[in-house]
Amino acid sequence: MSLHLWWLYVTAVFLISATPGPNMLHVMTQSIAHGPRRALATMAGLMSAVLLCLIASALGLGALLKASPRLFDVLRYAGVAYLVWLGIKAWRAPVGGVGGVASRRSDRALYLTGLLTGLSNPKLIIFAAALFPQFIDPSRPFGTQLAILVISFVVIELGWQAAYALGGIKLACWLAPVNRQRLFNRATGVMFIGFGGALLGARA
């Protein structure tokens, strides 16, 4: 991979990761509910999803999804259903104290929720299936290129997740009143459902 191609990749990943989406929204809401330290489990789940999608794409899943629209549709509908479920759950989330009942969730539960959210992320699915393979030069060593691309993505994604998690800390104070919590929960629910709609409209 040439340096020029790597810079194009880094720029694309930086802009895609910076744009608010299910991953960043999920990190921020978990940081608000559980605090930044326990949100690390959520971030680990999201990053596991990133690694799985990018490696699977590099190994040929992206080409398979392009060749089989039906398989892509199955994955897309599953992702839509999960994002809509997250939206309904957020809309109906209890209020009356940031980090209250939800704080009793285990790190394993936070990790699994992060993993499923990441795997249903329309931006990640489309990037991994359609864009990621184009940055791999078949004339150069595959393993080295894959490592560079994956590590670059992980570093950039983690940076943005940390920024959104810290933003959640500041929002937690603002969300002390019950009416603001209810408004935030419903806005979050609408956004997750909106992301599900975006995924529903995606094409391989």
C-alpha positions in Angstrom: 0.0 0.0 0.0 1.4 3.4 -1.0 1.6 6.3 1.5 -0.9 8.3 -0.7 -3.4 5.5 -0.5 -3.0 5.1 3.2 -3.6 8.9 3.7 -6.8 8.6 1.6 -7.9 5.7 3.8 -7.1 7.5 7.1 -9.0 10.6 5.9 -12.0 8.6 4.9 -12.0 6.7 8.3 -11.6 9.9 10.3 -14.6 11.5 8.6 -16.8 8.4 8.8 -15.9 7.8 12.5 -16.5 11.5 13.4 -20.0 11.5 12.0 -22.5 10.7 14.7 -23.8 7.2 14.3 -25.1 4.3 16.4 -21.6 3.5 17.8 -20.9 7.0 19.0 -24.4 7.5 20.3 -24.2 4.2 22.1 -20.9 5.1 23.8 -22.2 8.4 24.9 -25.4 7.0 26.4 -23.5 4.3 28.2 -21.1 6.8 29.6 -24.0 8.8 30.9 -25.7 5.8 32.4 -22.7 3.9 33.8 -19.8 6.3 33.9 -16.7 6.5 31.6 -14.9 3.6 33.3 -17.6 1.0 32.8 -18.3 2.4 29.3 -14.9 0.8 28.4 -16.7 -2.5 28.3 -19.1 -1.0 25.7 -16.1 0.4 23.7 -14.5 -3.1 23.8 -17.6 -4.6 22.3 -17.8 -2.0 19.6 -14.2 -2.4 18.7 -14.6 -6.2 18.5 -17.4 -5.6 16.0 -15.1 -3.3 13.9 -12.3 -6.0 13.9 -14.8 -8.8 12.9 -16.3 -6.7 10.1 -13.0 -5.5 8.6 -11.2 -8.9 8.8 -14.2 -10.7 7.4 -14.4 -8.1 4.6 -10.7 -8.6 3.8 -11.1 -12.3 3.7 -13.9 -12.1 1.1 -17.2 -11.5 2.9 -17.5 -8.1 1.2 -17.3 -9.7 -2.3 -19.8 -12.4 -1.2 -22.3 -9.8 0.0 -22.0 -8.0 -3.3 -22.6 -11.2 -5.2 -25.5 -12.3 -3.0 -28.0 -9.4 -2.4 -30.3 -11.8 -0.5 -27.6 -12.5 2.1 -26.9 -8.8 2.4 -30.6 -8.2 2.9 -30.8 -10.8 5.7 -27.9 -9.1 7.5 -29.5 -5.7 6.8 -32.9 -6.6 8.2 -31.3 -8.1 11.3 -29.4 -4.9 11.8 -32.6 -2.9 11.3 -34.5 -4.9 13.8 -31.8 -4.6 16.5 -31.4 -0.8 16.0 -35.2 -0.3 16.2 -35.2 -2.4 19.4 -32.5 -0.2 20.9 -34.6 2.8 19.9 -37.7 1.5 21.6 -35.7 0.5 24.7 -34.1 4.0 24.9 -37.5 5.7 24.5 -39.0 3.6 27.3 -35.9 3.8 29.6 -36.7 4.7 33.2 -35.8 8.2 34.5 -35.2 9.6 38.0 -31.5 9.3 38.4 -28.6 9.1 35.9 -26.7 5.8 36.4 -29.4 4.3 38.7 -30.9 1.0 37.8 -28.9 0.6 34.6 -25.6 0.8 36.5 -26.2 -2.8 37.8 -25.6 -4.2 34.4 -22.5 -6.4 34.2 -19.5 -5.6 32.1 -20.3 -8.7 30.0 -23.8 -7.3 29.2 -22.3 -4.0 28.3 -19.7 -5.7 26.1 -22.4 -7.8 24.3 -24.7 -4.8 23.8 -21.7 -2.9 22.3 -20.8 -5.8 20.0 -24.3 -6.2 18.7 -24.7 -2.4 18.2 -21.4 -2.4 16.3 -22.4 -5.3 14.1 -25.7 -3.6 13.2 -24.1 -0.2 12.4 -25.0 0.7 8.8 -21.9 2.8 8.4 -19.6 -0.1 9.4 -21.4 -2.7 7.3 -21.3 -0.6 4.2 -17.7 0.6 4.7 -16.5 -3.0 5.3 -18.5 -4.5 2.4 -17.9 -1.9 -0.3 -15.1 0.5 0.6 -12.5 -1.3 2.8 -11.4 -3.9 0.2 -10.6 -1.2 -2.3 -7.7 0.0 -0.1 -5.9 -3.4 -0.4 -3.3 -3.6 -3.1 -3.3 -7.2 -4.4 0.3 -6.8 -5.6 1.6 -6.2 -2.1 1.8 -8.5 1.0 -1.8 -9.0 2.2 -1.1 -9.5 5.9 1.0 -6.3 6.3 -1.7 -4.2 4.6 -4.5 -5.7 6.6 -2.6 -5.0 9.9 -1.9 -1.4 8.9 -5.5 -0.7 7.8 -7.1 -2.4 10.8 -4.8 -0.7 13.4 -5.3 2.7 11.7 -9.1 2.2 11.9 -9.0 1.1 15.5 -6.8 4.0 16.7 -9.1 6.6 14.9 -12.3 4.9 16.1 -11.1 4.7 19.7 -10.1 8.3 19.7 -13.6 9.4 18.6 -15.3 7.0 21.0 -13.2 8.4 23.9 -14.3 11.9 22.8 -18.0 10.9 22.8 -17.6 9.2 26.2 -16.1 12.3 27.7 -19.0 14.3 26.2 -21.3 11.9 28.1 -19.7 12.9 31.4 -20.6 16.6 30.8 -24.1 15.7 29.7 -24.7 13.6 32.8 -24.8 16.7 35.0 -27.1 18.5 32.6 -29.4 15.5 32.6 -30.0 15.6 36.4 -33.6 16.9 36.1 -36.1 14.2 35.2 -37.7 16.1 32.3 -34.3 16.4 30.6 -33.7 12.7 31.1 -37.0 11.9 29.5 -36.3 14.2 26.6 -32.8 12.7 26.1 -34.2 9.2 26.2 -36.8 9.9 23.6 -34.4 11.8 21.3 -31.9 8.9 21.6 -34.7 6.4 20.8 -35.7 8.4 17.7 -32.1 8.5 16.5 -31.6 4.8 16.9 -34.8 4.1 14.9 -33.6 6.6 12.4 -30.3 4.7 12.0 -32.3 1.6 11.5 -34.2 3.4 8.7 -30.9 4.4 7.1 -29.8 0.8 7.2 -33.1 -0.4 5.7 -32.4 2.0 2.7 -28.8 0.8 2.2 -27.8 -1.2 -0.8 -24.9 -3.6 -1.2 
